Amino acid sequence: MRIVLDTNVLVSGLISPFGPPGEIVRMVSSGAVVLCVDARLLAEYDDVLARPKFGFDPDSVAALLDYIDFRSEVVVSAPLDQRLPDPDDEPFLEVAAACGADSLVTGNLVHFPPDMRVGVTVLSPAQFVEFVRTAGRAGDS
């Protein structure tokens, strides 16, 4: 299963590993899901995770980013036909569309209006975890 992970979910999962964002970070770390990225997403992850307000250990952040860079599917995407309400979110949707991601996981669903999702499934962390659980149960039948 291939996903695109909004930075807010990655940060939330690292701050609090016991909720849905934490479960998703563990899925990425274990290889249960494949993260799709491009250079812009990697740069944003790097920039945000390095912010002092989060207090993440720089060596741990570097190791995580190396892992993501090594294990992720790197894609080249095309610009969207129309602008999203927050242009900073466009790279996430562009990457999801380019790699045919099963979903884009974000804590900001309103930033991705349904009529602008270009066929990409956009889910909250809780919705994504439930989707994975449901898919797992379907596979057990």
C-alpha positions as CSV (number, residue, x, y, z in Angstrom):
1,M,0.0,0.0,0.0
2,R,1.4,3.4,-1.0
3,I,0.6,6.6,0.8
4,V,1.6,10.2,1.0
5,L,2.0,11.5,4.5
6,D,1.3,15.2,5.3
7,T,4.0,16.7,7.5
8,N,1.5,17.3,10.3
9,V,0.8,13.6,10.6
10,L,4.5,12.7,10.7
11,V,5.2,15.3,13.5
12,S,2.1,14.2,15.5
13,G,3.2,10.6,15.2
14,L,6.6,11.4,16.5
15,I,5.4,13.6,19.4
16,S,2.7,11.2,20.5
17,P,3.3,7.6,19.3
18,F,0.1,6.1,20.7
19,G,-2.6,7.6,18.5
20,P,-3.4,7.0,14.9
21,P,-0.5,9.2,13.6
22,G,1.9,7.2,15.7
23,E,0.4,4.0,14.3
24,I,1.0,5.3,10.8
25,V,4.6,6.3,11.5
26,R,5.1,2.7,12.8
27,M,3.6,1.4,9.6
28,V,6.0,3.4,7.6
29,S,9.0,2.4,9.8
30,S,8.1,-1.3,9.5
31,G,7.6,-1.2,5.8
32,A,3.9,-2.1,6.1
33,V,3.2,0.9,3.9
34,V,5.4,2.6,1.3
35,L,5.7,6.3,1.6
36,C,5.7,8.3,-1.7
37,V,7.8,11.5,-1.7
38,D,9.6,13.9,-3.9
39,A,12.4,16.4,-3.2
40,R,9.9,19.0,-2.0
41,L,8.3,16.7,0.6
42,L,11.7,15.5,1.9
43,A,12.8,19.1,2.2
44,E,9.6,20.0,4.1
45,Y,10.0,17.0,6.5
46,D,13.6,18.1,7.1
47,D,12.7,21.7,7.7
48,V,9.8,21.0,10.0
49,L,11.4,18.3,12.1
50,A,14.4,20.5,12.7
51,R,12.4,23.2,14.3
52,P,13.5,23.8,17.9
53,K,9.9,24.0,19.2
54,F,9.5,20.2,18.7
55,G,12.7,19.3,20.5
56,F,13.5,16.4,18.3
57,D,17.1,15.0,18.6
58,P,18.9,16.1,15.4
59,D,20.7,12.8,15.0
60,S,17.3,10.9,15.3
61,V,15.8,13.2,12.7
62,A,18.7,12.7,10.4
63,A,18.4,8.9,10.8
64,L,14.6,9.0,10.2
65,L,15.1,11.2,7.1
66,D,17.8,8.9,5.8
67,Y,15.4,5.9,6.3
68,I,12.6,7.7,4.5
69,D,14.8,8.7,1.6
70,F,16.1,5.1,1.3
71,R,12.8,3.3,1.7
72,S,10.4,5.6,0.0
73,E,9.2,5.7,-3.6
74,V,10.5,8.9,-5.1
75,V,8.3,10.3,-7.8
76,V,8.3,13.2,-10.2
77,S,4.9,14.9,-10.3
78,A,3.1,17.4,-12.5
79,P,1.5,20.6,-11.2
80,L,-2.2,20.5,-10.4
81,D,-4.6,22.1,-12.9
82,Q,-6.1,24.3,-10.2
83,R,-4.7,25.8,-7.0
84,L,-5.6,24.4,-3.5
85,P,-6.8,26.8,-0.8
86,D,-3.3,26.5,0.7
87,P,-0.7,26.3,-2.1
88,D,1.8,24.7,0.4
89,D,-0.4,21.6,0.3
90,E,-0.2,21.2,-3.4
91,P,3.0,19.1,-3.5
92,F,1.4,16.4,-1.3
93,L,-1.6,16.1,-3.7
94,E,0.7,16.2,-6.7
95,V,2.9,13.4,-5.4
96,A,-0.2,11.3,-4.4
97,A,-1.6,11.7,-7.9
98,A,1.8,10.9,-9.6
99,C,2.4,7.7,-7.6
100,G,-1.2,6.5,-7.6
101,A,-1.2,6.5,-3.8
102,D,-3.8,4.5,-2.0
103,S,-4.3,7.6,0.1
104,L,-3.0,11.0,1.2
105,V,-3.1,11.1,5.0
106,T,-3.5,14.5,6.5
107,G,-4.7,16.2,9.7
108,N,-6.1,19.0,7.5
109,L,-8.9,17.5,5.4
110,V,-10.3,20.9,4.7
111,H,-7.1,21.9,2.9
112,F,-8.0,19.3,0.3
113,P,-11.6,20.1,-0.9
114,P,-13.3,17.0,-2.3
115,D,-13.8,18.5,-5.8
116,M,-10.1,19.3,-6.1
117,R,-8.6,15.9,-5.1
118,V,-7.9,14.8,-8.7
119,G,-9.1,11.2,-7.9
120,V,-6.9,10.9,-4.8
121,T,-8.4,9.5,-1.6
122,V,-7.7,11.9,1.2
123,L,-8.1,10.5,4.8
124,S,-7.5,11.7,8.3
125,P,-5.1,9.5,10.4
126,A,-8.0,7.8,12.2
127,Q,-9.7,7.1,8.9
128,F,-6.6,5.7,7.4
129,V,-5.9,3.4,10.3
130,E,-9.5,2.1,10.1
131,F,-9.1,1.7,6.3
132,V,-6.0,-0.5,6.9
133,R,-7.8,-2.5,9.5
134,T,-10.8,-3.0,7.2
135,A,-8.5,-4.0,4.3
136,G,-6.7,-6.5,6.6
137,R,-10.0,-8.1,7.7
138,A,-11.1,-8.3,4.0
139,G,-7.9,-10.1,3.2
140,D,-8.5,-12.6,6.0
141,S,-11.7,-13.9,4.3
